[in-house]
């Protein structure tokens, strides 16, 4: 059985794993992401790969992270979360240190591929993945392949405009879907409700330290599962905006399946139900055609790692 290494690089941690042809992780290691990024991070990635390569017969290595990559999957064009990782010929640098072929991929694209090959989207040739976490990432599978666009920057669904002159986004624009339909937006929706009616939110705040600052996404999710009205309303608002986005993507792309991933999907139907309702409300030709199937991702935080390891074979 051939084995490959997948490496998922985040702003705070690097995960590397040995993955077989069936998407099973054989071994996994973790390191902290060096604050200085750049060459220090490249060295950490190489060390992790060599540690795993010393114990397993490895064919190829895939590396994914947020950002834009050259269409040939060899160069990082720009990374929004990591210092000194812009314009880096990363694949060539790593190949010198690891002595194996290396490919690069956007992390949401890699996660979409992982879910398509082994997870909730298995077998679907027309698939959209939305990752709902701190931000809102997107991946697109069409005709059974990742759609990257002409310059490797396609499927940035979180930075499509939802509200003209709306909230300022980290990308520099205003009103992006990411500001209304992400984990960060979920917390803002909750905090706005709490500020408007603090007495109504005492039970919710008590799950933390009694303050807005002490409220976390985990608190909000557990409260919503217990029926807390403020928490449920925050999920309803977030789900509404995700549903609007899904309906827009349905009109543009007509996917067979939409997979919802990221940390916020831990809420399950509390999030999926308002997404479906909003999607139905805003769908083109509502009631006259079958909408895409909406499902929760199943690979969790390993989707990118598994996906990018498998992509070394394509």
Backbone as numpy.savetxt, mean C-alpha at the origin, in Angstrom:
# Nx Ny Nz CAx CAy CAz Cx Cy Cz
13.28 -26.84 -6.05 12.44 -25.65 -6.05 13.32 -24.40 -6.05
13.02 -23.48 -6.97 13.80 -22.24 -7.02 13.29 -21.26 -5.97
14.21 -20.49 -5.42 13.91 -19.52 -4.39 14.41 -18.15 -4.81
13.70 -17.13 -4.38 14.09 -15.74 -4.65 13.98 -14.95 -3.35
14.62 -13.80 -3.34 14.56 -12.92 -2.18 13.73 -11.69 -2.54
12.79 -11.36 -1.67 12.05 -10.13 -1.78 12.43 -9.20 -0.65
12.64 -7.92 -0.95 13.04 -6.94 0.06 12.11 -5.74 -0.04
11.42 -5.44 1.05 10.47 -4.33 1.12 11.06 -3.24 2.00
11.36 -2.10 1.39 12.05 -1.01 2.08 11.05 0.07 2.46
10.90 0.30 3.75 10.02 1.36 4.23 10.80 2.49 4.87
10.09 3.49 5.30 10.75 4.64 5.90 11.40 4.35 7.23
10.91 3.32 7.96 11.46 2.99 9.27 12.06 1.59 9.35
11.64 0.67 8.46 12.16 -0.70 8.54 12.36 -1.30 7.16
13.25 -2.29 7.11 13.50 -3.06 5.89 13.19 -4.52 6.20
12.30 -5.12 5.40 11.97 -6.53 5.55 12.51 -7.30 4.35
13.17 -8.40 4.61 13.69 -9.25 3.53 13.27 -10.69 3.80
12.88 -11.39 2.75 12.45 -12.76 2.93 12.80 -13.64 1.74
13.02 -14.90 2.03 13.21 -15.91 0.99 11.84 -16.47 0.63
11.48 -16.44 -0.65 10.13 -16.80 -1.09 10.22 -17.88 -2.16
9.37 -18.91 -2.03 9.38 -19.97 -3.04 8.40 -19.66 -4.17
8.30 -20.56 -5.12 7.49 -20.31 -6.32 5.99 -20.28 -6.04
5.59 -20.74 -4.84 4.18 -20.73 -4.47 3.83 -19.53 -3.57
4.78 -18.61 -3.41 4.55 -17.43 -2.59 4.72 -17.65 -1.11
5.29 -18.75 -0.71 5.50 -19.05 0.70 6.83 -18.46 1.16
6.80 -17.77 2.30 8.03 -17.20 2.87 8.74 -18.28 3.68
9.98 -18.58 3.29 10.77 -19.62 3.95 11.49 -19.08 5.17
12.02 -17.87 5.04 12.73 -17.21 6.14 12.64 -15.71 5.94
12.57 -14.98 7.05 12.44 -13.52 6.96 13.34 -12.86 7.99
13.94 -11.72 7.60 14.76 -10.93 8.51 14.33 -9.46 8.43
14.64 -8.71 9.49 14.24 -7.31 9.57 15.39 -6.46 10.08
15.50 -5.25 9.53 16.48 -4.27 10.01 15.81 -2.90 10.05
16.37 -2.00 10.84 15.90 -0.62 10.84 16.43 0.10 9.61
15.66 1.00 9.05 16.10 1.80 7.91 17.03 2.90 8.40
18.27 2.95 7.91 19.19 4.02 8.33 18.61 5.40 8.03
18.67 6.31 9.00 18.10 7.64 8.82 18.73 8.37 7.65
20.04 8.14 7.45 20.75 8.86 6.38 20.44 8.31 5.00
19.78 7.15 4.92 19.40 6.59 3.63 20.59 6.34 2.73
20.42 6.63 1.45 21.52 6.57 0.49 22.35 5.30 0.56
23.67 5.48 0.53 24.59 4.35 0.52 24.49 3.47 1.75
24.18 4.07 2.91 24.04 3.28 4.13 22.88 2.29 4.00
21.79 2.73 3.39 20.64 1.85 3.20 20.96 0.77 2.17
21.62 1.14 1.10 22.02 0.16 0.09 22.88 -0.93 0.71
23.77 -0.54 1.60 24.64 -1.51 2.29 23.82 -2.46 3.16
22.83 -1.92 3.89 21.97 -2.75 4.73 21.21 -3.78 3.88
20.68 -3.34 2.75 19.95 -4.25 1.86 20.86 -5.37 1.37
22.07 -5.01 0.96 23.03 -6.01 0.48 23.39 -7.00 1.58
23.59 -6.51 2.79 23.94 -7.39 3.91 22.80 -8.38 4.21
21.57 -7.89 4.17 20.43 -8.77 4.42 20.31 -9.84 3.34
20.48 -9.42 2.09 20.39 -10.38 0.99 21.51 -11.42 1.08
22.71 -10.98 1.40 23.84 -11.92 1.50 23.66 -12.87 2.69
23.08 -12.38 3.78 22.80 -13.25 4.93 21.86 -14.38 4.53
20.81 -14.05 3.78 19.86 -15.08 3.34 20.45 -15.96 2.25
21.23 -15.34 1.37 21.83 -16.10 0.26 22.83 -17.15 0.76
23.44 -16.88 1.92 24.40 -17.83 2.49 23.73 -19.10 2.97
22.41 -19.03 3.21 21.68 -20.19 3.74 20.74 -20.85 2.74
20.50 -20.17 1.61 19.55 -20.69 0.63 20.11 -20.50 -0.78
19.71 -21.39 -1.69 20.11 -21.27 -3.09 19.18 -20.28 -3.76
19.65 -19.07 -4.01 18.83 -17.96 -4.48 19.05 -17.71 -5.96
17.94 -17.50 -6.70 18.02 -17.22 -8.13 18.05 -15.72 -8.39
17.10 -14.98 -7.85 17.03 -13.55 -8.12 16.60 -12.77 -6.89
16.72 -11.45 -6.96 16.39 -10.58 -5.84 15.55 -9.42 -6.34
14.43 -9.16 -5.64 13.58 -8.02 -5.96 13.53 -7.07 -4.78
13.57 -5.78 -5.07 13.53 -4.74 -4.03 12.38 -3.79 -4.35
11.52 -3.53 -3.37 10.44 -2.58 -3.59 10.44 -1.51 -2.50
9.96 -0.34 -2.87 9.77 0.75 -1.92 8.80 1.73 -2.54
8.39 2.72 -1.78 7.59 3.80 -2.35 8.44 4.58 -3.35
7.78 5.29 -4.25 8.52 6.15 -5.17 8.38 5.75 -6.62
9.15 6.44 -7.46 9.11 6.23 -8.90 10.39 5.53 -9.35
10.22 4.57 -10.26 11.35 3.80 -10.77 11.37 3.87 -12.28
12.55 3.76 -12.85 12.69 3.74 -14.30 11.94 2.54 -14.86
11.37 2.66 -16.08 10.59 1.55 -16.65 11.37 0.24 -16.76
12.71 0.31 -16.85 13.48 -0.93 -16.95 13.73 -1.57 -15.59
13.19 -0.97 -14.51 13.27 -1.50 -13.15 14.71 -1.61 -12.64
15.53 -0.64 -13.03 16.94 -0.65 -12.62 17.33 0.57 -11.78
16.57 1.65 -11.88 16.98 2.91 -11.26 15.84 3.54 -10.47
16.18 4.07 -9.27 15.21 4.86 -8.50 15.23 6.28 -9.05
14.09 6.73 -9.52 13.99 8.12 -10.00 13.81 9.05 -8.80
12.85 8.75 -7.93 12.60 9.58 -6.76 11.91 8.76 -5.69
12.30 8.98 -4.43 11.66 8.32 -3.29 11.24 9.37 -2.29
9.94 9.41 -1.91 9.45 10.48 -1.05 9.78 10.31 0.42
10.17 9.09 0.84 10.29 8.79 2.26 11.72 8.57 2.75
12.66 8.45 1.84 14.03 8.06 2.23 15.03 9.07 1.70
15.91 9.50 2.58 16.91 10.51 2.21 17.94 9.94 1.24
18.39 10.79 0.33 19.51 10.48 -0.57 19.27 9.23 -1.42
18.01 9.03 -1.78 17.67 7.88 -2.63 16.95 8.35 -3.88
17.45 9.38 -4.49 16.90 9.91 -5.74 17.95 9.79 -6.84
17.53 9.31 -8.01 18.46 9.16 -9.11 19.54 8.12 -8.85
19.21 7.06 -8.12 20.19 6.04 -7.72 20.08 4.82 -8.63
21.22 4.39 -9.17 21.28 3.16 -9.98 21.36 1.97 -9.03
20.26 1.72 -8.32 20.28 0.79 -7.21 20.52 -0.66 -7.65
19.87 -1.08 -8.72 20.03 -2.48 -9.15 21.49 -2.79 -9.44
22.17 -1.92 -10.17 23.58 -2.15 -10.50 24.45 -2.14 -9.25
24.18 -1.21 -8.32 24.96 -1.14 -7.09 24.80 -2.41 -6.26
23.57 -2.91 -6.16 23.33 -4.12 -5.38 23.92 -5.36 -6.04
23.84 -5.44 -7.36 24.38 -6.61 -8.05 25.87 -6.76 -7.82
26.57 -5.65 -7.68 28.02 -5.72 -7.38 28.27 -6.34 -6.01
27.37 -6.09 -5.07 27.58 -6.55 -3.70 26.96 -7.92 -3.40
25.99 -8.34 -4.23 25.26 -9.57 -3.93 25.56 -10.69 -4.93
25.97 -10.33 -6.13 26.27 -11.30 -7.19 25.04 -12.12 -7.57
23.92 -11.43 -7.71 22.70 -12.02 -8.23 21.94 -10.93 -8.99
21.12 -11.29 -9.98 20.34 -10.27 -10.69 19.32 -9.61 -9.77
19.14 -8.30 -9.91 18.25 -7.52 -9.05 17.26 -6.74 -9.90
15.99 -6.76 -9.50 14.99 -5.89 -10.12 14.37 -4.99 -9.05
13.87 -3.83 -9.47 13.25 -2.87 -8.56 11.78 -2.71 -8.92
10.95 -2.35 -7.93 9.54 -2.12 -8.21 8.94 -1.20 -7.16
7.97 -0.41 -7.56 7.18 0.37 -6.61 6.47 -0.58 -5.65
6.38 -0.21 -4.36 5.85 -1.14 -3.36 4.37 -1.47 -3.57
3.58 -0.51 -4.02 2.16 -0.80 -4.27 2.01 -1.71 -5.49
2.81 -1.51 -6.52 2.80 -2.42 -7.66 3.16 -3.84 -7.23
4.20 -3.94 -6.38 4.62 -5.25 -5.90 3.52 -5.92 -5.07
2.86 -5.14 -4.23 1.77 -5.69 -3.42 0.60 -6.14 -4.30
0.29 -5.35 -5.33 -0.77 -5.73 -6.27 -0.43 -7.05 -6.95
0.83 -7.19 -7.34 1.26 -8.43 -7.99 1.19 -9.61 -7.02
1.61 -9.39 -5.78 1.54 -10.45 -4.78 0.11 -10.92 -4.56
-0.82 -9.97 -4.43 -2.23 -10.33 -4.24 -2.81 -11.01 -5.47
-2.35 -10.59 -6.65 -2.85 -11.19 -7.90 -2.34 -12.63 -8.05
-1.11 -12.88 -7.65 -0.53 -14.21 -7.81 -0.95 -15.18 -6.71
-1.02 -14.68 -5.46 -1.18 -15.61 -4.34 -2.25 -15.21 -3.32
-2.87 -14.04 -3.48 -3.78 -13.55 -2.45 -5.20 -13.37 -2.91
-5.80 -12.27 -2.48 -7.23 -12.03 -2.71 -7.57 -11.84 -4.18
-6.59 -11.44 -4.99 -6.83 -11.23 -6.41 -6.33 -12.35 -7.29
-6.09 -13.51 -6.70 -5.47 -14.62 -7.44 -6.22 -14.94 -8.73
-5.48 -14.93 -9.84 -6.04 -15.30 -11.12 -6.71 -14.18 -11.87
-6.85 -12.99 -11.26 -7.55 -11.89 -11.94 -6.58 -11.10 -12.81
-6.89 -10.99 -14.10 -6.03 -10.26 -15.02 -6.33 -8.78 -15.08
-7.44 -8.35 -14.48 -7.83 -6.93 -14.45 -8.13 -6.56 -13.01
-7.16 -5.95 -12.35 -7.24 -5.78 -10.90 -6.68 -4.43 -10.48
-7.35 -3.81 -9.52 -6.84 -2.60 -8.87 -6.59 -2.91 -7.40
-5.45 -2.49 -6.89 -5.16 -2.59 -5.46 -5.09 -1.18 -4.89
-5.79 -0.95 -3.77 -5.65 0.28 -3.02 -5.10 -0.07 -1.65
-3.98 0.53 -1.27 -3.40 0.31 0.05 -3.72 1.51 0.92
-4.53 1.27 1.94 -5.01 2.34 2.82 -4.19 2.30 4.10
-3.18 3.15 4.17 -2.34 3.22 5.36 -2.13 4.68 5.71
-0.90 5.03 6.07 -0.59 6.43 6.34 -0.98 7.28 5.13
-0.66 6.77 3.94 -1.09 7.39 2.70 -2.07 6.49 1.98
-2.23 6.73 0.67 -3.12 5.91 -0.15 -2.33 5.53 -1.40
-1.89 4.27 -1.44 -1.13 3.78 -2.59 -2.02 3.03 -3.56
-1.52 2.83 -4.76 -2.30 2.12 -5.76 -1.44 1.27 -6.66
-2.00 0.16 -7.10 -1.36 -0.70 -8.09 -2.40 -1.16 -9.08
-1.98 -1.36 -10.31 -2.91 -1.73 -11.37 -2.37 -2.90 -12.18
-3.17 -3.96 -12.26 -2.87 -5.11 -13.12 -3.83 -5.06 -14.29
-3.32 -5.06 -15.50 -4.19 -5.09 -16.67 -3.60 -6.07 -17.69
-4.46 -6.88 -18.29 -4.05 -7.95 -19.19 -3.02 -8.86 -18.53
-3.15 -9.04 -17.21 -2.27 -9.94 -16.48 -0.88 -9.39 -16.20
-0.67 -8.09 -16.43 0.65 -7.49 -16.21 0.50 -6.20 -15.40
1.57 -5.83 -14.69 1.57 -4.55 -13.99 1.58 -3.44 -15.02
0.69 -2.46 -14.84 0.70 -1.28 -15.70 1.50 -0.20 -15.00
2.64 0.16 -15.58 3.55 1.13 -14.97 3.51 2.49 -15.65
2.92 2.58 -16.83 2.91 3.84 -17.57 4.19 4.04 -18.36
4.26 5.15 -19.09 5.40 5.39 -19.98 6.67 5.73 -19.22
6.54 6.25 -18.00 7.72 6.64 -17.23 7.77 5.97 -15.86
7.02 4.91 -15.69 7.06 4.16 -14.44 6.31 4.77 -13.29
5.41 5.73 -13.57 4.76 6.47 -12.49 3.24 6.34 -12.50
2.73 5.26 -13.10 1.28 5.09 -13.19 0.69 4.64 -11.85
-0.65 4.68 -11.77 -1.44 4.17 -10.65 -1.23 4.93 -9.34
-0.88 6.20 -9.43 -0.81 7.03 -8.22 -2.22 7.56 -7.91
-3.10 6.63 -7.60 -4.51 6.98 -7.42 -4.73 7.93 -6.24
-3.89 7.82 -5.22 -4.04 8.67 -4.05 -3.80 10.14 -4.34
-3.17 10.43 -5.48 -2.87 11.82 -5.82 -3.71 12.32 -7.00
-4.78 11.60 -7.29 -5.82 12.17 -8.14 -6.62 13.16 -7.30
-7.18 14.18 -7.92 -7.85 15.26 -7.20 -9.28 14.87 -6.83
-9.59 14.95 -5.55 -10.94 14.68 -5.07 -11.71 15.97 -4.80
-11.04 16.94 -4.20 -11.68 18.19 -3.79 -10.83 19.37 -4.27
-11.26 20.10 -5.27 -10.49 21.27 -5.71 -10.23 22.22 -4.54
-8.98 22.63 -4.40 -8.58 23.54 -3.32 -8.88 22.96 -1.94
-8.81 21.64 -1.82 -9.05 20.99 -0.53 -7.81 20.96 0.34
-7.73 19.97 1.21 -6.61 19.87 2.14 -5.28 19.78 1.38
-4.25 20.42 1.93 -2.92 20.35 1.33 -2.34 18.96 1.51
-1.84 18.39 0.42 -1.27 17.04 0.43 0.26 17.12 0.49
0.88 16.05 0.96 2.33 16.00 1.02 2.99 16.10 -0.33
2.25 15.83 -1.40 2.82 15.92 -2.75 2.90 17.36 -3.23
2.28 18.29 -2.47 2.29 19.70 -2.85 1.00 20.18 -3.47
0.11 19.26 -3.85 -1.18 19.64 -4.41 -2.23 19.73 -3.30
-3.40 20.20 -3.64 -4.49 20.28 -2.69 -5.65 19.38 -3.14
-6.29 18.76 -2.15 -7.50 18.01 -2.42 -7.30 16.61 -2.95
-6.11 16.02 -2.81 -5.87 14.65 -3.27 -6.71 13.65 -2.47
-7.07 12.55 -3.11 -7.82 11.50 -2.41 -7.10 11.06 -1.13
-5.79 11.07 -1.13 -5.03 10.64 0.04 -5.43 11.43 1.29
-5.87 12.68 1.09 -6.24 13.52 2.22 -7.64 13.23 2.75
-8.38 12.36 2.08 -9.76 12.05 2.47 -9.99 10.56 2.64
-9.12 9.73 2.10 -9.39 8.29 2.02 -8.21 7.44 2.46
-7.44 7.91 3.44 -6.28 7.18 3.95 -6.42 6.97 5.45
-5.46 6.26 6.04 -5.46 6.12 7.49 -5.28 7.45 8.19
-4.45 8.31 7.63 -4.26 9.64 8.19 -5.56 10.43 8.13
-6.27 10.31 7.02 -7.56 11.00 6.88 -8.58 10.45 7.87
-8.57 9.13 8.09 -9.47 8.52 9.05 -9.32 9.17 10.42
-8.07 9.36 10.85 -7.83 9.98 12.15 -8.28 11.44 12.16
-8.11 12.14 11.05 -8.56 13.53 11.00 -10.08 13.60 11.07
-10.75 12.70 10.36 -12.22 12.68 10.42 -12.68 12.48 11.88
-12.00 11.57 12.59 -12.36 11.31 13.98 -12.09 12.52 14.86
-10.94 13.12 14.69 -10.57 14.25 15.55 -11.46 15.46 15.30
-11.89 15.66 14.05 -12.81 16.76 13.76 -14.15 16.54 14.46
-14.63 15.29 14.48 -15.88 14.98 15.17 -15.74 15.16 16.68
-14.60 14.75 17.21 -14.37 14.88 18.65 -14.32 16.35 19.05
-13.61 17.16 18.24 -13.51 18.59 18.54 -14.88 19.26 18.51
-15.76 18.79 17.62 -17.08 19.39 17.49 -18.01 18.97 18.64
-17.77 17.76 19.19 -18.66 17.26 20.25 -17.86 16.42 21.24
-17.04 17.08 22.10 -16.17 16.35 23.00 -16.91 15.43 23.99
-18.09 15.85 24.45 -18.83 15.02 25.41 -19.20 13.67 24.79
-19.55 13.69 23.52 -19.97 12.47 22.83 -18.80 11.49 22.66
-17.57 12.02 22.75 -16.39 11.21 22.46 -15.63 10.77 23.69
-16.19 10.96 24.88 -15.45 10.62 26.09 -15.05 9.15 26.14
-15.98 8.28 25.75 -15.68 6.85 25.77 -14.56 6.49 24.80
-14.57 7.12 23.63 -13.53 6.85 22.65 -12.18 7.33 23.16
-12.12 8.54 23.68 -10.86 9.09 24.17 -10.31 8.29 25.35
-11.20 7.72 26.14 -10.78 6.93 27.29 -10.01 5.67 26.90
-10.13 5.26 25.65 -9.37 4.10 25.18 -7.88 4.41 25.08
-7.55 5.70 24.98 -6.15 6.11 24.99 -5.82 6.69 26.35
-5.29 7.91 26.33 -4.96 8.56 27.61 -5.93 9.71 27.91
-7.06 9.73 27.21 -8.06 10.75 27.46 -7.91 12.00 26.62
-6.87 12.04 25.77 -6.62 13.21 24.93 -6.67 12.84 23.46
-6.84 13.86 22.63 -6.81 13.64 21.18 -5.47 13.07 20.74
-4.39 13.59 21.34 -3.05 13.16 20.96 -2.81 11.68 21.29
-3.52 11.19 22.31 -3.33 9.80 22.71 -4.18 8.80 21.96
-5.01 9.29 21.04 -5.88 8.40 20.26 -5.12 7.83 19.07
-5.15 6.52 18.90 -4.46 5.86 17.79 -5.45 5.18 16.86
-4.93 4.74 15.72 -5.76 4.01 14.79 -6.30 2.71 15.38
-5.48 2.06 16.21 -5.93 0.82 16.86 -7.10 1.09 17.80
-7.01 2.21 18.55 -8.12 2.58 19.42 -9.40 2.81 18.60
-9.23 3.51 17.49 -10.39 3.84 16.66 -11.03 2.59 16.09
-10.19 1.65 15.64 -10.71 0.41 15.06 -11.46 -0.42 16.10
-10.85 -0.58 17.28 -11.51 -1.38 18.31 -12.81 -0.72 18.76
-12.81 0.62 18.85 -14.03 1.33 19.24 -15.13 1.15 18.19
-14.76 1.23 16.91 -15.74 1.05 15.84 -16.33 -0.36 15.89
-15.50 -1.35 16.16 -15.99 -2.73 16.26 -16.96 -2.90 17.42
-16.80 -2.04 18.45 -17.70 -2.08 19.60 -18.91 -1.16 19.42
-18.99 -0.52 18.25 -20.16 0.29 17.94 -20.09 1.74 18.38
-18.90 2.22 18.78 -18.79 3.63 19.19 -19.22 4.53 18.03
-20.17 5.45 18.25 -20.72 6.22 17.12 -19.73 7.16 16.46
-18.81 7.74 17.23 -17.82 8.65 16.64 -16.85 7.87 15.76
-16.40 6.72 16.25 -15.48 5.89 15.48 -16.14 5.35 14.22
-17.37 4.87 14.35 -18.09 4.36 13.19 -18.28 5.46 12.15
-18.61 6.67 12.60 -18.80 7.78 11.67 -17.51 8.11 10.91
-16.36 8.01 11.60 -15.08 8.27 10.94 -14.81 7.24 9.84
-15.11 5.98 10.13 -14.95 4.94 9.12 -15.94 5.14 7.97
-17.16 5.57 8.29 -18.14 5.81 7.24 -17.67 6.91 6.28
-17.12 7.97 6.85 -16.64 9.08 6.01 -15.46 8.63 5.15
-14.53 7.91 5.76 -13.38 7.41 4.99 -13.83 6.44 3.91
-14.73 5.53 4.26 -15.25 4.58 3.29 -15.99 5.26 2.16
-16.71 6.34 2.49 -17.40 7.10 1.45 -16.41 7.57 0.39
-15.30 8.18 0.82 -14.34 8.72 -0.14 -13.61 7.62 -0.90
-13.33 6.50 -0.24 -12.72 5.39 -0.97 -13.68 4.88 -2.03
-14.96 4.81 -1.67 -15.97 4.37 -2.63 -16.08 5.28 -3.83
-15.99 6.59 -3.60 -16.01 7.55 -4.72 -14.82 7.28 -5.64
-13.66 7.05 -5.04 -12.46 6.76 -5.84 -12.64 5.46 -6.62
-13.15 4.41 -5.97 -13.34 3.13 -6.66 -14.30 3.28 -7.83
-15.38 4.04 -7.65 -16.34 4.26 -8.74 -15.69 5.01 -9.90
-14.82 5.96 -9.57 -14.10 6.70 -10.62 -13.16 5.77 -11.38
-12.46 4.90 -10.65 -11.55 3.95 -11.30 -12.33 2.92 -12.11
-13.52 2.56 -11.63 -14.37 1.64 -12.39 -14.72 2.24 -13.75
-15.07 3.53 -13.76 -15.42 4.18 -15.03 -14.23 4.26 -15.97
-13.03 4.45 -15.41 -11.84 4.61 -16.25 -11.23 3.28 -16.67
-11.26 2.27 -15.78 -10.47 1.06 -15.99 -11.29 -0.22 -16.11
-12.52 -0.24 -15.58 -13.39 -1.41 -15.62 -12.69 -2.67 -15.08
-12.13 -2.61 -13.87 -11.45 -3.80 -13.33 -12.45 -4.88 -12.94
-12.00 -6.12 -12.94 -12.85 -7.22 -12.48 -12.88 -7.26 -10.96
-11.78 -6.84 -10.33 -11.67 -6.95 -8.89 -10.93 -5.74 -8.33
-11.38 -5.26 -7.18 -10.70 -4.20 -6.45 -10.32 -4.76 -5.09
-9.02 -4.78 -4.81 -8.51 -5.32 -3.55 -8.14 -4.15 -2.64
-8.64 -4.17 -1.42 -8.34 -3.13 -0.44 -7.36 -3.70 0.58
-6.18 -3.09 0.67 -5.16 -3.53 1.61 -4.70 -2.39 2.50
-3.59 -2.60 3.18 -3.07 -1.59 4.09 -3.58 -1.81 5.50
-3.00 -1.08 6.45 -3.32 -1.30 7.86 -4.77 -1.08 8.22
-5.45 -0.17 7.54 -6.83 0.16 7.90 -7.80 -0.99 7.61
-7.39 -1.93 6.75 -8.30 -3.03 6.41 -8.51 -3.97 7.60
-7.76 -3.78 8.68 -7.99 -4.56 9.90 -9.40 -4.34 10.42
-10.03 -3.24 10.04 -11.41 -2.97 10.46 -12.41 -3.85 9.73
-12.02 -4.51 8.66 -12.90 -5.43 7.94 -14.15 -4.76 7.38
-15.31 -5.35 7.65 -16.57 -4.87 7.08 -16.94 -3.47 7.57
-16.39 -3.05 8.69 -16.66 -1.69 9.17 -16.19 -0.67 8.14
-15.13 -1.00 7.41 -14.66 -0.14 6.33 -15.24 -0.56 4.99
-15.29 -1.85 4.72 -15.73 -2.33 3.40 -17.19 -2.00 3.12
-18.05 -2.06 4.14 -19.46 -1.79 3.92 -19.70 -0.37 3.38
-19.17 0.69 4.03 -19.40 2.02 3.47 -18.70 2.23 2.13
-17.62 1.50 1.87 -17.00 1.60 0.54 -17.97 1.07 -0.51
-18.55 -0.11 -0.25 -19.49 -0.69 -1.21 -20.70 0.22 -1.44
-21.22 0.79 -0.35 -22.39 1.66 -0.47 -22.07 2.89 -1.31
-20.92 3.51 -1.05 -20.54 4.70 -1.80 -20.21 4.37 -3.25
-19.55 3.26 -3.44 -19.22 2.80 -4.78 -20.48 2.59 -5.61
-21.49 1.97 -5.00 -22.76 1.74 -5.69 -23.45 3.07 -6.01
-23.41 3.99 -5.06 -24.07 5.28 -5.23 -23.47 6.08 -6.38
-22.15 5.96 -6.57 -21.44 6.79 -7.55 -21.06 6.03 -8.82
-21.47 4.78 -8.93 -21.07 3.96 -10.07 -21.73 4.41 -11.37
-20.95 4.39 -12.43 -21.46 4.70 -13.77 -22.45 3.62 -14.20
-23.59 4.03 -14.77 -24.63 3.10 -15.20 -25.05 2.18 -14.05
-25.27 2.77 -12.88 -25.65 2.02 -11.70 -26.86 1.13 -11.98
-26.74 -0.14 -11.61 -27.82 -1.09 -11.79 -27.91 -1.68 -13.17
-27.09 -1.19 -14.09 -27.17 -1.68 -15.48 -25.97 -2.55 -15.87
-24.99 -2.65 -14.96 -23.87 -3.54 -15.23 -23.31 -4.05 -13.90
-22.59 -5.15 -13.97 -22.04 -5.75 -12.76 -20.83 -4.95 -12.28
-20.82 -4.50 -11.03 -19.68 -3.75 -10.53 -18.48 -4.66 -10.27
-17.30 -4.11 -10.13 -16.16 -4.96 -9.79 -16.33 -5.57 -8.41
-15.76 -6.73 -8.21 -15.80 -7.38 -6.91 -14.86 -6.64 -5.96
-15.35 -6.29 -4.79 -14.54 -5.59 -3.79 -14.16 -6.57 -2.69
-12.85 -6.76 -2.46 -12.40 -7.75 -1.49 -11.26 -7.18 -0.64
-11.10 -7.76 0.54 -9.99 -7.38 1.42 -8.74 -8.16 1.02
-7.59 -7.50 1.06 -6.32 -8.16 0.81 -6.08 -9.25 1.85
-5.32 -10.27 1.48 -5.09 -11.39 2.40 -3.62 -11.59 2.78
-2.70 -10.93 2.08 -1.28 -11.16 2.36 -0.71 -10.21 3.41
-1.49 -9.23 3.84 -1.05 -8.33 4.89 0.22 -7.58 4.53
1.08 -7.39 5.53 2.31 -6.61 5.34 3.34 -7.33 4.49
3.10 -8.60 4.17 4.05 -9.36 3.36 3.76 -9.28 1.87
2.69 -8.59 1.47 2.29 -8.57 0.06 3.40 -8.04 -0.84
4.03 -6.93 -0.46 5.08 -6.35 -1.28 6.29 -7.24 -1.37
6.69 -7.81 -0.25 7.85 -8.70 -0.21 7.61 -9.93 -1.10
6.46 -10.55 -0.96 6.13 -11.74 -1.76 6.02 -11.35 -3.24
5.35 -10.24 -3.51 5.16 -9.83 -4.89 6.45 -9.52 -5.60
7.33 -8.77 -4.96 8.57 -8.37 -5.64 9.53 -9.55 -5.80
9.47 -10.52 -4.87 10.26 -11.73 -5.07 9.78 -12.49 -6.29
8.46 -12.62 -6.43 7.90 -13.33 -7.58 8.17 -12.61 -8.89
8.23 -11.28 -8.84 8.46 -10.49 -10.07 9.86 -10.72 -10.65
10.78 -11.25 -9.88 12.10 -11.57 -10.44 12.00 -12.65 -11.52
10.87 -13.34 -11.55 10.68 -14.42 -12.52 10.05 -13.93 -13.82
9.70 -12.62 -13.89 8.98 -12.09 -15.06 9.76 -10.94 -15.71
